[in-house]
Every structure is written in C-alpha cells, then in structure tokens.
Amino acid sequence: MRERINNQIRSREVRVLDAENTNLGVMNTDDALKLAQEKGLDLIEISPGTKPPVAKIIDYGKFQYDKKKKDKEIKAGSKRTETKSLQVKIGTGDDILELRAKKVSAWLKEGHRVKIELYLVGRSKYKDDEFKKERLDRILKLISEEYKIAEPYKKSPKGLAVTLERAKKK
C-alpha cells in the first residue's frame, strides 16, 4: 500500500473526493488516509492552494496515466508555428510586391509569424532610415490579412527587418 500525501498537510483538514468526484466532506488528514487504505487506494492532494486543500482517493497509477494522456492530447492539439522569412529589395516593383504580399497573407492566415527583410546592397545601406522604412511599408500596405507588428523595425545583417504575426480576433 502506498501513501501519497504531502507531509505538510498531515495534521490539517482536507476536503476529500472519491474516485467518482463525489464530495465526502472535510475531514482530518489521518482519517482520510485511513479511509483510502480501507479502500485499497491512495490519497492524493489535488489542489493544495485552496482552503481547505482538496485531496482525492484514487489509484495513483491510474491518476498518473490519465494525466499523461491529457497532456498528450493537449500537445497533439496545439499547432507549431514557425517564423517564415521573406526578402524584398529597394527596387522591387509593385507587381512583385503584390505577389509577395499574397504569400505573406497566406502565411499569416495559417498562423505563422513572418519576418520581412529589406535587403540592402551597396550604397543603399547608407540611405536615410525613413526612406528604408517607407520602402518596407510599401509591402505592408498590400497585405490583406490583419496583422500586428511583433518586433518593430530593426537593423539586421542584410538591411532592415520587421516581424509580423496575425492579429487576435475579437
């Protein structure tokens, strides 16, 4: 027989639930342990932060199994997002920018983050920062999906970059 209980609450009272989540009431921890041993089960502290703490009479192995199963389901249900990257040059034409903006919109719709880099070569690296931002804003205006700027304009090794992510819907 295993005893699964925190020694800190040994002398306190706990609210006891059985395996079917039926409330057995508030009782002394020692009495709850005796009740669990009579049933051949374990006393497990479920929520220590409440007043009084909640303990459950259940098989510990089954409790661990159910917990792992729930965690696995939650992990399987979550989607992994990645940061997609897109490069644009200063002289890129409007027709190409429209195609790239459609691609960015599709990525945002899928839930990915998108990093758009203004690729600078030669003398364009030394242009005014406002000019570079205005060039990067050209593609941002063409994006059809709603977005928010996750990381503002910042200098990158290749030029100027901004990171976008999908805006939360209300």
Stockholm file with secondary structure:
# STOCKHOLM 1.0

chainA/1-170         MRERINNQIRSREVRVLDAENTNLGVMNTDDALKLAQEKGLDLIEISPGTKPPVAKIIDYGKFQYDKKKKDKEIKAGSKRTETKSLQVKIGTGDDILELRAKKVSAWLKEGHRVKIELYLVGRSKYKDDEFKKERLDRILKLISEEYKIAEPYKKSPKGLAVTLERAKKK
#=GR chainA/1-170 SS CCCCCCGGGTTSEEEEECTTCCEEEEEEHHHHHHHHHHHTCEEEEEETTSSSCEEEEECHHHHHHHHHHHHHHHHHHSCCCCEEEEEEETTCCHHHHHHHHHHHHHHHHHTCEEEEEEECCGGGGGSCHHHHHHHHHHHHHHCCSCEEEEEEEEEETTEEEEEEEECCCC
#=GC SS_cons         CCCCCCGGGTTSEEEEECTTCCEEEEEEHHHHHHHHHHHTCEEEEEETTSSSCEEEEECHHHHHHHHHHHHHHHHHHSCCCCEEEEEEETTCCHHHHHHHHHHHHHHHHHTCEEEEEEECCGGGGGSCHHHHHHHHHHHHHHCCSCEEEEEEEEEETTEEEEEEEECCCC
//
